[in-house]
Amino acid sequence: MNLEREIRAMTHDFVRHGGKTNRRKQRERMLAFAKFAAANGAPNMGEVGKKTVLAFYKAHRDQAPRTKYAYFLAIRELWRLACKTGEPPKPR
C-alpha cells in the first residue's frame, strides 16, 4: 500500500470526530509529511522513523516556529494513529 493511501485510511475516522476544521488541517499536514517521506524512500508507515522526521524538519527549516509546531502536532498524532512507540522528535 502506498504511504499516502495508508495515512488517508488511518485518518479517516480521525477527521470525522472532534473539531472538523482543525482535523482537516492536521490531515493535510500529515499528507504533506507523507509525500516528503515517500519521496525519500519510505514505502509505508513502518519505514518512517525519527530520521525521516528530522529530515523533514531540516528541509522545512525556514518555516515560522508556530508552523513547525503545528507540523509537530500533526506528526505526533500520526505517530499515535500508527501505534508507534514513543514520540517523534520535536523541531529545534
VMD Tcl script that draws the C-alpha trace (Angstrom):
set ca {
  {0.00 0.00 0.00}
  {1.18 3.45 -0.89}
  {2.15 5.63 2.13}
  {-0.30 8.39 1.25}
  {-3.19 5.92 0.93}
  {-2.17 4.29 4.19}
  {-2.33 7.63 6.00}
  {-5.68 8.51 4.40}
  {-7.06 5.20 5.68}
  {-5.64 5.75 9.18}
  {-7.03 9.28 9.43}
  {-10.50 8.54 8.03}
  {-12.12 8.21 11.47}
  {-9.80 10.83 12.98}
  {-11.24 13.52 10.68}
  {-14.83 12.51 11.41}
  {-14.66 13.29 15.16}
  {-13.83 16.46 17.06}
  {-13.14 19.89 15.54}
  {-13.54 19.30 11.83}
  {-11.58 22.28 10.51}
  {-8.54 21.65 12.70}
  {-8.53 17.94 12.00}
  {-8.69 18.52 8.26}
  {-5.70 20.85 8.51}
  {-3.83 18.27 10.57}
  {-4.62 15.64 7.95}
  {-3.26 17.94 5.23}
  {-0.04 18.33 7.23}
  {0.18 14.56 7.70}
  {-0.22 14.05 3.96}
  {2.45 16.68 3.24}
  {4.76 14.76 5.55}
  {3.79 11.52 3.79}
  {4.69 12.96 0.39}
  {8.08 14.02 1.76}
  {8.67 10.60 3.36}
  {7.63 8.75 0.19}
  {9.95 10.92 -1.89}
  {12.77 9.97 0.49}
  {12.19 6.24 0.12}
  {9.64 5.27 2.80}
  {7.08 2.99 1.10}
  {4.89 2.54 4.22}
  {4.46 3.84 7.76}
  {6.64 1.06 9.15}
  {9.63 2.54 7.33}
  {9.07 6.05 8.71}
  {11.25 6.81 11.71}
  {12.87 9.59 13.64}
  {15.46 10.19 10.91}
  {12.67 10.85 8.41}
  {11.03 13.32 10.78}
  {14.32 15.14 11.40}
  {15.00 15.30 7.65}
  {11.50 16.78 7.17}
  {12.21 19.49 9.75}
  {15.59 20.19 8.18}
  {14.04 20.57 4.71}
  {11.46 22.99 6.12}
  {13.66 24.96 8.49}
  {12.61 28.32 7.01}
  {9.08 27.97 8.40}
  {7.82 30.06 11.29}
  {8.06 28.46 14.76}
  {4.28 28.26 15.00}
  {4.06 26.37 11.70}
  {6.82 23.98 12.80}
  {4.90 23.30 16.00}
  {1.68 22.67 14.02}
  {3.55 20.11 11.90}
  {4.95 18.51 15.06}
  {1.44 18.13 16.50}
  {0.21 16.54 13.26}
  {3.18 14.16 13.09}
  {2.71 13.27 16.77}
  {-0.94 12.41 16.11}
  {0.11 10.37 13.08}
  {2.61 8.54 15.30}
  {-0.22 7.71 17.71}
  {-2.54 6.55 14.91}
  {0.22 4.30 13.53}
  {0.74 2.76 17.02}
  {4.44 3.69 17.04}
  {6.17 3.70 20.41}
  {7.46 6.89 21.96}
  {7.09 10.29 20.36}
  {8.56 11.78 17.20}
  {11.38 14.27 17.73}
  {10.46 17.92 18.23}
  {11.66 20.63 15.85}
  {14.50 22.80 17.10}
}
mol new
graphics top color blue
foreach p $ca { graphics top sphere $p radius 0.5 }
foreach p [lrange $ca 0 end-1] q [lrange $ca 1 end] { graphics top cylinder $p $q radius 0.2 }
display resetview
